Amino acid sequence: MRSYGAPVLLWFTRGQGRITVNGVTSGYGPHNCVYLPAGTMHGFEMSTQVVGTIIVFPQGSEEQLGLPQDSVHLRLREADRQIELSNLVDNLQREMSKGTSRASRAMMCHAGLISVWLDRQLETIDESDLKPKSGKRLVNAFTALVEQDFHSSKTVRDYAADLGITPTHLSRVCNNACGRPASAILQDRITYEARRLLTETRVPIKDIADSLGFASAAYFTRSFQKQTGQTPSAFRKRG
């Protein structure tokens, strides 16, 4: 489980797997397009057979480009829709390779065209199909809270209390939505952030432990080793 500070679009062109967005898991395959607003918790399985492209839109550009406010998963079965999106992505990549100020302007224009394309696809979908059922809404709310508060020492019991339900019920709906209990979703998000900080920064391990709500560096080390099979220091050296 991870999130980005900018909106992204995933365009899978080969292979298949599973993707979890806001705590709800679904399958993906060739010609699947997934749009994720900034701050959307997600994770996906990817084998060596999976091929695709990720487009990272400029941070804070949602309003300027008119990007959707909610996540979108499109399965493009019609060849003309597949070709249209592939051409839009190719045009953006060509401008990226030029690396000039004019190319940067052109890239923003192409990003806007992708946003318009997304908007047009959403026009063909029944609004009732976009609204999650009650169980999925609850999981969406839980993952939004986790994304907001995973740096704290809050437990699943605390999150359940925030949502006005029992921890048992919360884990049940998470299992139904993505095949994992609430505790696994929370732990996975914390572990990913720990891995990111260990590989991308030189922040001392004790400070990482503190920033993620652990009572001590020793407790953080035990938890991290249980999840990854390595101590934080060994993981950092390997990276």
Secondary structure, DSSP 4 states (H G I P E B T S, - for coil): -B--SS-EEEEEEE--EEEEETTEEEEE-TTEEEEE-TT--EEE---TT-EEEEEEPPTT-HHHHT--SS-EEEE--SHHHHHHHHHHHHHHHHHHTT-SHHHHHHHHHHHHHHHHHHHHHHHTS-HHHHSPPHHHHHHHHHHHHHHHHTTS---HHHHHHHHTS-HHHHHHHHHHHHSS-HHHHHHHHHHHHHHHHHHH----HHHHHHHTT-S-HHHHHHHHHHHHSS-HHHHHHH-
